[in-house]
Amino acid sequence: MIFPSAPARPSLLAAPLLGLLVGCGGGEAADRPNVVLISIDTLRPDHLGCYGYGRPTSPNIDAIAAQGGLFEQHISSAPWTLPAHAAMFTSVPDSVHGVVDAVKFRLSEDFETLPESFQSAGYSTAGFFAGPYLHPAFGLGQGFDRYVDCVQTVPDGEVDADNEWSMRDPVLRASHHGVTNDKVYGEWQRFFSGASREDEPFFAFVHLWDVHFDFTPPPPYDTLFDPDYDGPFTGRDFFYDPAINAAIPRRDQEHIVALYDGEIAWTDEIVGRIRHDLGAAGLLEDTILVITADHGTELFDHGGKGHRTTLYDEQIHIPLIVHYPGVVGPARFGGQTRMIDLGPTLRDLAGLPAVATTMGESLAPYLRGNLAGGPDLPAVSELMSVGRNLRSLRTTGGKFVVNHDNGGSAWFDLAQDPGELQPLALSAEGAGPGLKRLYDEAAEEIISGIERAPAGAAAADVPASIQRSLAANGYAGGGDE
């Protein structure tokens, strides 16, 4: 259902444009705009119409994108939910915020998170989440007046100080079953209908989980894109069922993808409802509406499935759409942007002061049209969980990947090999050495970011181990650390 609308930088990760040109640009808007940040878990941009997908999975998102700014190459900090959302809220790479794994880690309260910035500015803040890794036990509830668990697969008695509950099989399986979009939307409605809009603006974080496996969308979305399938696969237990693998017949793989697309279409309906609510209340013009994701997922692209397994683009390339009438005009940006740029951008668009610890860059000057062209920023992604220790440096033309467990590395020519099927050695002709130099520079900046970061609670042990890992591979200076 479609709902009616109502320049050169001194360093790779620094933010020279942060806070500049606040309040400038074409058109007038509310002095203090509302902010609705929608994070659609596990959403691949190449399955959205506005990013070129052939199926009509996203009519509401496409309509929003047609009126706002769309970033074509937006890159996540991580291929899974917890560190990616921590980076979204802190605007620093995963190694710096330290929440790189689920057990024994939580976000330090010394970071000023994105919700905290808006809360300090007098905004009413609320968050609604439906996945276990958004649980407040991980520290992601900081700055929310209301932070509502819309799935509740974890009884209060199960939550332990080390967050060991988060990796228990019953919790993970339970969180993947069922439909949660309607619960999240119900909580959004409850908040929105009671928001005191005359006295204070609001910041709302809406986390939509249903696109995450299992791929079991409700009718009519379960048969929307593959009504004639009569095979054995239902999309349930997608990640855990070994029978679902890259060796199954192509027809069965196509059905799995159709179910994934059905989840997107179901979630797109919820996005349309939220936009309709804003329009019906006369607030669409005074609201910064953002649609993004935490990570993507593999659908047999490299012979695997799911996420939290690699740093290929199907897992770290995510959408970013910013809708703000009167300030952000219709525009598409082909250059690369990063998860850590979102926080500075929203603070800038809303006129909030910059945060000293951020390592991202505001994209607002581009969205306002104050800077010609568009951003093109090298992106660091990391996976330090489930026995993997991978980092990558991606540009619009290439990607350099390092396995810090064995010191191995490879690079991909994304212009010639966009599917990342042909890893190249540094000795191969091309951009490899240049990508490695950028990687080395980014690694040094991460070390500096760790040294500047506020001391963490459970995350305090992470920086030292990461420094040792980087140093052991030649990416930091000598010394005891």
Secondary structure, 3 states (H helix, E strand, C coil): CCCCCCCCCCCCCCCCCCCCCCCCCCCCCCCCCEEEEEEECCCCHHHCHHHCCCCCCCHHHHHHHHCCEEEEEEECCCCCHHHHHHHHHHCCCHHHHCCCCCCCCCCCCCCCCHHHHHHHCCCEEEEEECCHHHCHHHCCCCCCCEEEECCCCCCHHHCCCCCHHHHCHHHHHHHHCCCCHHHHHHHHHHHHHHCCCCCCCEEEEEEECCCCCCCCCCCCCCCCCCCCCCCCCCCCCCCCCCCCCCCCCHHHHHHHHHHHHHHHHHHHHHHHHHHHHHHHCCCHHHEEEEEECCCCCEECCCCCEECCCCCCHHHHEEEEEEECCCCCCCEEEEEEEEHHHHHHHHHHHHCCCCCCCCCCCCCHHHHHCCCCCCCCCCEEEEECCCCCCEEEEECCCEEEEEECCCCCEEEEECCCCCCCCCCECCCCCCCHHHHHHHHHHHHHHHHHHHHHCCCCCHHHHHHHHHHHHHHHCCCCCCCCC
